[in-house]
Amino acid sequence: MNRLANPFAPRRSLPEKAREIKAWVRELFELDETIVVSITQLACRDEDCPDIETVIGIMRPGEKIHMIRIHKTIAEMDRSDLVQT
């Protein structure tokens, strides 16, 4: 991890890319529109992970949140990253 990375620095908003990732998640996991899918880009503080990671949360009513962590930024992600999870 880059110790100089500022986790409080403003993040560029990528709403179109986030919508695209949500569509991939819905398709690959066969989710309907009633299931909430959250896309978040976070600074990772663990030694063994990159400075920024994308966390995808799949929230089904009455169930524990299913989390997927991709060690790329939202902008760097493509569909194949989800296929590999």
C-alpha positions in Angstrom: 0.0 0.0 0.0 1.2 3.5 -0.8 1.5 5.2 2.6 1.2 8.6 0.9 -2.3 7.9 -0.5 -4.9 10.2 1.1 -8.0 8.2 2.0 -9.8 11.5 2.5 -9.0 12.9 -0.9 -12.1 13.6 -3.1 -12.9 10.8 -5.4 -13.9 11.4 -9.0 -17.5 10.3 -9.5 -18.0 7.7 -12.1 -21.8 7.3 -12.2 -22.0 5.9 -15.7 -19.3 3.3 -15.1 -21.0 2.3 -11.7 -24.3 1.8 -13.5 -22.5 -0.4 -16.1 -21.0 -2.5 -13.3 -24.3 -2.8 -11.6 -25.8 -4.1 -14.9 -23.0 -6.7 -15.2 -23.6 -7.8 -11.6 -27.4 -8.1 -12.2 -26.8 -10.1 -15.4 -24.1 -12.5 -14.0 -25.9 -13.2 -10.7 -29.4 -13.1 -12.3 -30.7 -10.4 -10.0 -33.9 -8.5 -10.5 -34.4 -4.8 -9.8 -35.7 -5.5 -6.3 -32.3 -6.5 -5.2 -30.0 -3.6 -4.2 -26.5 -3.6 -5.7 -24.0 -1.1 -4.2 -20.8 -0.1 -5.9 -18.2 1.7 -3.7 -14.5 2.6 -4.3 -12.5 2.6 -1.1 -9.0 3.2 0.0 -7.5 -0.1 1.3 -5.3 0.0 4.3 -4.2 -3.6 4.4 -0.6 -4.3 3.5 -1.4 -6.9 0.9 -3.9 -5.0 -1.2 -3.7 -2.1 -3.6 -4.3 1.5 -2.6 -7.8 1.6 -4.0 -10.4 -1.3 -4.4 -13.9 -1.5 -5.6 -16.4 -3.2 -3.3 -19.7 -4.5 -4.6 -22.5 -5.3 -2.2 -25.5 -7.4 -3.1 -28.3 -6.8 -0.6 -31.1 -9.3 -0.7 -33.9 -8.8 1.9 -33.5 -10.9 5.0 -30.0 -12.1 4.0 -26.5 -11.2 4.9 -24.9 -8.8 2.4 -22.8 -10.6 -0.2 -19.5 -8.6 -0.7 -17.3 -8.8 -3.7 -13.9 -7.0 -3.6 -12.1 -6.2 -6.8 -8.5 -4.9 -6.5 -9.1 -2.2 -9.2 -10.6 1.2 -9.3 -14.2 1.6 -10.7 -12.7 3.1 -13.9 -10.3 0.1 -14.4 -12.9 -2.6 -14.0 -14.4 -4.6 -16.8 -16.9 -7.4 -17.1 -14.2 -10.1 -16.9 -13.3 -9.0 -13.4 -16.7 -10.1 -12.2 -16.7 -13.4 -14.2 -13.5 -14.4 -12.3 -15.2 -14.0 -8.9 
